[in-house]
């Protein structure tokens, strides 16, 4: 099975600070993967490199069909950043129109379903910058999934979201993920998403300290993903 994304010995340094240290990762079709770790572990840096917003210091990236790193690779994924800046004039409906004009893989029908699912319809004529943090996060997530692509990269998509909003986002993700596409979710909110994860990578201080299938964690270790996460990171903090 051809990988949608493969990272090989990826490194990123900012001066003397090593943000990523020899990261290996392979994402195959049809998976929901958790990139889990505490704040400042390197999760956002990794997603920025994958999406072309940062260049790696060392290592390599391989995209589906051997598409080269750069503009062409961006057609194979849709990024949901932790922060997105919108012009002061932009309304919610304008944000979706912008995505429609920008991306060939934008789906109007899918976007309308997402708007309903995330309860964004009542805000179509509202200025984006006047939305609450939680509603803005829903909007960014909705824009991300309005595209029909192979890989979705989500950076802390549930941060600042109330419990009902989290459920709406998770349910929308399950309903709107195209068959065969994969989702990489960067977060430290393990309990909120573990029920939908197929596999996990635990990232600490720029390196992968554990990876595995969620079913194996539950069956072989007799643990929830959150319990395994706490065990690994509590041990890591004592080293």
C-alpha positions in Angstrom: 0.0 0.0 0.0 1.5 3.3 -1.1 1.9 5.8 1.7 0.2 9.2 1.6 3.0 10.7 3.6 6.4 9.5 4.8 8.9 11.3 7.0 12.4 10.0 7.2 14.8 11.2 9.9 13.2 14.6 9.8 15.1 17.3 11.8 14.4 21.0 12.4 16.6 23.4 14.4 16.1 27.0 15.3 19.7 28.1 16.2 20.7 25.9 19.1 17.2 24.7 19.7 16.4 21.3 18.3 12.6 21.3 17.6 12.6 18.0 15.8 15.1 15.2 16.2 15.1 12.3 13.7 11.3 11.9 13.2 10.2 8.9 11.2 6.5 8.6 10.3 4.4 6.7 7.7 0.8 7.5 7.0 -1.2 5.0 4.8 -4.6 5.5 3.4 -7.8 5.3 5.4 -6.3 6.0 8.8 -7.0 8.5 11.7 -3.7 9.1 13.4 -3.0 11.0 16.6 0.2 13.0 16.9 0.1 13.3 20.7 2.4 15.3 23.0 2.5 18.1 25.5 2.9 21.8 24.6 6.3 22.6 23.0 6.9 19.0 22.0 7.3 19.9 18.3 3.8 19.0 16.9 3.1 22.3 15.2 6.6 22.5 13.8 6.2 19.1 12.2 2.9 20.0 10.6 4.3 23.3 9.3 7.1 21.4 7.7 4.8 18.8 6.1 2.6 21.7 4.8 5.5 23.6 3.4 5.4 26.6 5.8 8.8 25.6 7.2 11.7 23.8 5.6 13.4 20.9 7.4 17.0 21.2 8.5 17.7 17.6 7.7 15.8 14.5 6.5 13.3 14.0 3.8 9.5 13.9 3.1 7.7 11.7 0.5 4.2 12.5 -0.7 1.7 10.4 -2.5 2.7 9.5 -6.1 6.2 10.9 -5.4 4.9 14.4 -5.7 7.9 16.7 -4.9 8.0 18.9 -1.8 6.5 22.3 -2.6 3.4 23.7 -4.2 2.4 20.5 -6.0 2.4 18.6 -2.7 -0.1 21.0 -1.2 -2.8 19.5 -3.5 -2.5 16.2 -1.7 -3.5 17.6 1.8 -5.7 20.1 3.6 -4.3 21.9 6.6 -6.3 23.0 9.6 -3.9 25.4 11.5 -4.2 26.3 15.1 -4.4 29.9 14.1 -5.7 31.5 10.9 -5.8 35.2 10.3 -8.8 36.6 8.4 -9.2 40.1 6.8 -11.4 42.4 8.8 -14.0 42.6 6.1 -14.4 38.9 5.6 -17.7 37.2 6.6 -18.2 33.5 7.2 -19.8 33.1 3.7 -16.8 35.0 2.2 -14.3 32.6 3.8 -16.0 29.6 2.1 -16.1 31.5 -1.2 -12.4 32.2 -0.8 -11.7 28.5 -0.4 -14.0 27.7 -3.4 -12.0 30.1 -5.6 -8.6 29.0 -4.2 -8.9 25.2 -4.4 -9.9 23.0 -7.3 -10.9 20.2 -4.9 -13.4 22.4 -3.0 -16.9 20.8 -2.7 -19.8 23.2 -2.4 -22.2 20.3 -1.5 -19.8 19.1 1.2 -19.3 22.6 2.5 -23.1 23.1 2.9 -23.4 19.9 4.9 -20.4 20.9 7.1 -22.0 24.4 7.7 -25.1 22.6 9.0 -23.2 20.0 11.0 -21.1 22.6 12.8 -24.1 25.0 13.3 -22.4 27.7 11.3 -25.4 28.6 9.2 -26.6 31.3 11.5 -23.2 33.0 11.3 -23.0 33.2 7.4 -23.3 37.0 7.4 -21.2 37.5 10.5 -17.7 39.0 10.4 -15.2 36.2 11.1 -13.2 38.3 13.4 -16.3 38.9 15.6 -16.8 35.2 16.2 -16.0 33.6 19.5 -12.7 31.6 19.6 -14.8 28.4 19.6 -16.9 29.3 16.6 -13.8 30.5 14.7 -12.2 27.1 15.4 -15.3 25.4 14.0 -15.0 27.6 10.9 -11.3 26.8 10.3 -12.1 23.1 10.7 -15.1 23.4 8.3 -13.0 25.1 5.7 -10.4 22.4 6.0 -12.9 19.6 5.3 -14.7 21.5 2.5 -12.0 20.1 0.3 -11.9 16.6 -1.2 -8.3 15.5 -0.7 -6.2 12.6 0.5 -4.8 13.8 3.8 -6.1 16.2 6.4 -3.6 17.8 8.8 -5.3 19.1 12.0 -3.3 21.2 14.5 -5.0 21.3 17.9 -8.5 21.4 16.3 -10.3 21.1 19.7 -8.3 23.7 21.6 -10.7 26.3 23.1 -13.8 24.3 22.0 -16.7 23.6 24.5 -17.8 20.0 25.0 -20.7 20.3 22.5 -18.5 21.9 19.9 -15.9 19.1 20.3 -18.6 16.5 19.7 -19.8 18.3 16.6 -16.3 18.5 15.2 -15.5 14.9 15.9 -18.8 13.7 14.4 -18.3 15.9 11.3 -14.8 14.5 10.9 -16.1 11.0 10.9 -19.0 11.8 8.5 -17.0 14.0 6.1 -13.6 12.2 5.8 -13.5 10.8 2.2 -13.1 7.0 2.0 -9.4 6.2 1.7 -8.3 9.6 3.0 -6.3 9.9 6.2 -6.3 12.4 9.1 -3.4 13.4 11.2 -4.5 15.1 14.4 -2.0 17.0 16.5 -3.3 17.5 20.1 -2.6 17.0 23.8 -6.4 16.4 24.5 -6.1 12.6 24.2 -9.3 11.7 26.0 -11.4 13.8 23.6 -10.3 12.0 20.4 -9.0 8.5 21.4 -12.2 6.8 20.4 -11.7 7.7 16.7 -8.0 7.0 16.5 -6.5 4.0 14.6 -2.9 4.6 15.6 -0.7 7.1 17.6 2.7 8.7 17.6 3.8 10.2 20.9 6.1 13.2 20.4 8.3 14.5 23.2 11.0 17.2 22.9 11.1 16.7 19.1 11.4 13.0 19.0 9.0 10.1 18.7 9.1 8.1 21.9 6.3 5.7 21.2 4.2 4.7 18.2 1.6 1.9 17.8 -1.9 0.8 16.9 -4.7 1.8 19.3 -6.2 -1.7 19.3 -2.9 -3.1 20.4 -2.7 -0.7 23.3 -6.2 -1.7 24.4 -5.9 -5.4 23.9 -2.2 -6.1 24.7 -1.6 -3.5 27.3 -5.2 -3.4 28.7 -5.0 0.4 28.7 -6.9 3.2 27.2 -4.8 5.5 24.9 -5.0 8.2 27.5 -3.6 5.8 30.1 -0.8 4.7 27.8 0.0 8.4 27.1 0.1 9.3 30.8 2.3 6.3 31.6 4.8 7.1 28.8 5.0 10.9 29.5 5.1 10.5 33.3 8.1 8.2 32.8 9.6 10.5 30.2 9.5 13.5 32.7 11.5 11.5 35.2 14.4 10.8 32.8 
